[in-house]
């Protein structure tokens, strides 16, 4: 995330205020989800997992979605 120009606060904002757009309940070792939020007027995706036993959140990755891959609302992948 840092190499992509995203700051810790940006990612936390998405986790706190963003929208879950895809759930990955079968991810291992923990279920995860893809979240969408807007930071400084731009879209940010965060893949976030949660360890229920330890009550710990894990940021798997965070990135600015590519408009060539995602639809205009950044919630759905474009058909290839």
Order of alpha helices (4+ residues) and beta strands (2+ residues): alpha-beta-beta-beta-beta
